[in-house]
């Protein structure tokens, strides 16, 4: 639950809720850096907690990665776009692998912590 809440809070603070394109064509794609920053922030938070001696924080990292991917899919799916809405391509080729890597980083930090 903490991973969900943390990710949702960071998303609301960093990324505009509506990813629809405006009349000039600016919109969701313009926020790619901010969307990636959300994953970076929650991953760093989870790794920090794991390395400070809270091994159960690995669940925070897993929940955060899943919530981040879900938020992307939801917000991109309901956004208005000019032409075809191509968010599934970004979801499969960028978002899912990024979420998996972020989760692996958190899990690896827990293993590293347990060995030292």
Number of C-alpha atoms within 10 A of each C-alpha: 9 13 24 19 14 19 25 18 12 17 22 11 11 14 18 15 14 13 21 20 16 12 9 7 12 14 18 22 14 12 15 11 10 14 22 16 16 23 24 16 16 25 27 15 19 30 25 15 20 26 18 12 12 14 20 12 23 24 18 27 31 22 21 30 28 19 20 28 21 15 18 18 16 12 17 23 16 12 16 17 19 12 6 7 13 11 18 13 10 13 17 11 10 13 23 17 13 19 23 14 14 23 24 16 18 27 21 15 20 23 14 12 15 12 7 5
